[in-house]
């Protein structure tokens, strides 16, 4: 392995090898862009498990003649909240007549609310199974509504098809905006980190090229495998992780330039020194992501596979394209702060060495303060709820969400999202009676019979508001009632039932996948450090930090942003990114500490490790937090919540866990951290005396 590392580092940095490696590496990334340039992601966004009851109801829709039809609801209400006048009612009726002119449209209504403040019109038309056709249908309805003059009346289009159209419209141009903002954040932070007008361009171009190659490759993979995932998260992860790898490599390169005259030799040494930490970091995240293949929620499973592929591309770019690019450019790329042998770098690492020395010499105060902060942050999880209603999932205002609120306010709350029952036609009457007898059901109507006459579809209106705990409870009661009808094989679906099944699926995924993520992380740490004690302690701290970040993010979301609940996918995805990405900084620090401990012992080794990696790890943490914060630009609250929680967690891991807690724990535990390995070094500990732990290890080795 050592010989392979030597060979690769020489080939990547030598005069001829650097040019050849750069051309091949960059060429492969560009080739991926060309090969998969036409790849398009599926627009499906299934939130419930494929085998769930609500999914079976959705699949049964093909048995009915109206399977390709889409329905929207036009809700018209008085602008000032007063009772609609007879003239306004006539205007809404005339609007319904105009809507009948739409191609293939069936219009039912208008229906007046009990308080006579609002009226609702149901519009159904064939829209096919294509998202663009559905969006075109919604746009046609809205065009008619906006062209119709309704004095003093606000008319809004809502319903399932309208929600889908609004989500698609909200994402128009959002991915490009996210990419540009991410590039801007990374560029600014790289300039501040390197203080060079040139150097920042190299990692930015390499990582940007890797991001585009990853976007096209994951889109092609998703299309081929029928995966569902958000491409924005993939892009943010590739940019953040790729930049972190670049920061670690370039930092060690600059350090070696201060002791080696040949810049190619310095770069080769830096590459060999950082590869184990970079590989361990990447392996942790990739393996953690691949545990998501066991998830039952389609979007979660697809995201795991896509992000894993994206990170492997980022790793390849950082290890095999960036080094030859740096070798070709030479030492001068660090201008105006060029490191040279014999040239002192005043102040470099001085602040971090002072912090490390104080923490290691007196570990208890920073350790207790760090754990106290994590405990306070974790308290934000008290009272947190999981599950957003359909209207709450939009970060930006939307007509469909606003119309749904008006509909729920003036009509039966459940009318906005009726439940759907599919049952055997022979037992239709019995199923209807069972549904009507369920507490909380307002109305049950027969909506369709299947083409072969074997099935019926029933529409059920409930009293509870969609997305409420009462609505979820009604789903369970309704299912119990209709399942008891002999021979009916009744199934309950609809948006309310989808929410229940998605909730159960996400909980199942969290309970299964979260422990696997911890096991994967522990395994990588054991492999990297050749120890047991340190990995167990570091993993426990990392898990506590993840919980603290989730608590702080949930509290800030409720307090400042009005997010009353976390979306169902947020706990698992946040936990994964917090654990897998958070441990990166611990890996960067502790891998260096282990290397230094061979010469100076654990405590002094930790001081040196924090002094030399403090700046780069802080820069890497700020970069990663910044790119995740950019997710808040996307229109869905789910992505904003993930960005907020992970951003907070990364900063906490960088500034608190890595700076205070980990060095303090290493100071208290000492060389026993490396058990069953043995640190054979003569260490100078507190007060200039030889460390008892090191003496013991040396004696053990001698024996």
Beta strands, then each sheet from edge to edge (+ up, - down):
strand 1: 69-78
strand 2: 106-112
strand 3: 118-126
strand 4: 153-158
strand 5: 419-424
strand 6: 441-449
strand 7: 455-462
strand 8: 491-493
sheet 1: 2+ 3- 1+ 4-
sheet 2: 6+ 7- 5+ 8-
end
